[in-house]
Amino acid sequence: MENDQSAVSPKGLLILMQISGAVQVLVGLTLWSGHGFALRGLHMANGVLFVVLLWSIAIFALARRHRAGLAFFAILWGLVIPILGFTQQGILIGDYHWVIRVLHLVVSVAAMPMANLLAKRNLPA
């Protein structure tokens, strides 16, 4: 039985990404405050999920030829998030390390409006 409707939709992926993003911010702020070090693995794994969801939404956009430039940019942006996240412990160590933490937060949160634009443009008519 054929069906034009995909089991996965950009809107569904966006909802999952929003949930993942909210978890990331909460766990990230907990880690930033010096607590919950045991949650570091969860933060890293969920961060990978967050990026995979961003890429999936961008691929949907590319497949439907909507906002191709933004979709390619989102894919590149999705590379920056984990690179910054996985290397931040060794960047600008000392009194100004908070700058890297804020940068990681801003770069990650900036992915949400991109995904939102790409998903909304891909909703079926």
C-alpha positions in Angstrom: 0.0 0.0 0.0 1.6 3.2 -1.1 1.2 6.5 0.7 2.5 9.9 -0.1 2.8 10.7 3.5 6.2 10.0 5.1 6.3 8.4 8.5 8.7 11.2 9.5 7.9 14.8 8.9 9.9 18.0 9.3 7.4 19.2 11.9 7.8 16.0 14.0 11.6 16.3 13.8 11.3 20.0 14.8 9.3 19.0 17.9 11.9 16.4 18.8 14.6 19.0 18.3 12.8 21.4 20.5 12.6 18.8 23.3 16.2 17.9 22.8 17.2 21.6 22.9 15.3 22.2 26.1 17.0 19.2 27.7 20.4 20.5 26.4 19.9 23.9 28.0 18.8 22.6 31.3 21.6 20.0 31.6 24.1 22.5 30.2 23.2 25.1 32.8 23.5 22.4 35.5 26.9 21.5 34.3 27.9 25.2 34.0 26.9 25.7 37.6 29.4 23.1 38.7 26.8 20.4 39.5 25.6 17.2 37.8 29.0 16.1 36.3 27.4 12.7 35.9 25.1 14.2 33.3 28.0 15.1 31.0 27.5 11.9 28.9 23.8 12.6 28.6 24.6 16.2 27.5 27.0 15.0 24.8 24.8 12.2 23.5 21.7 14.5 23.4 23.8 17.1 21.7 24.6 14.7 19.0 20.9 13.9 18.7 20.1 17.6 18.5 22.6 18.0 15.6 21.3 14.9 13.8 17.8 16.3 14.0 19.0 19.7 12.6 20.6 17.9 9.7 17.5 15.8 9.1 15.3 18.9 8.9 17.9 20.5 6.5 17.9 17.4 4.3 14.1 17.5 4.1 14.4 21.1 3.0 17.0 20.2 0.4 14.9 17.3 -0.9 11.9 19.6 -1.3 14.1 22.4 -2.8 13.1 24.9 -0.1 15.6 27.4 1.2 18.5 25.4 -0.1 21.0 28.1 1.0 19.7 28.1 4.6 19.7 24.2 4.6 23.3 24.0 3.5 24.2 26.6 6.1 22.3 24.6 8.8 24.3 21.5 7.9 27.6 23.5 8.3 26.3 25.0 11.5 25.6 21.5 12.7 29.3 20.7 12.4 30.3 23.8 14.5 28.1 22.8 17.4 29.8 19.5 18.4 33.2 20.7 17.4 32.8 23.6 19.8 31.1 21.4 22.4 33.6 18.6 22.4 36.7 20.9 22.4 35.5 23.7 24.7 37.2 22.3 27.8 40.5 23.1 26.3 39.7 26.5 24.9 40.4 29.8 26.7 41.1 28.1 30.1 41.0 30.3 33.1 39.0 33.4 34.0 37.6 33.9 30.6 36.5 30.4 29.9 32.9 31.5 30.5 33.1 33.3 27.1 33.5 29.9 25.4 30.6 28.5 27.4 28.4 31.4 26.3 29.6 31.0 22.7 28.6 27.3 22.8 25.2 28.2 24.2 24.6 30.9 21.6 25.8 28.8 18.7 23.6 25.9 19.8 20.5 28.0 20.5 20.9 29.7 17.1 20.2 26.4 15.4 16.6 26.5 16.6 15.4 29.4 14.4 17.1 27.8 11.4 15.4 24.5 12.0 12.1 26.3 12.6 12.3 28.2 9.3 13.3 25.0 7.4 10.6 22.9 8.9 7.9 25.4 8.5 8.8 25.9 4.8 8.6 22.1 4.4 5.1 21.5 5.8 2.9 19.8 3.3 0.3 22.0 1.7 
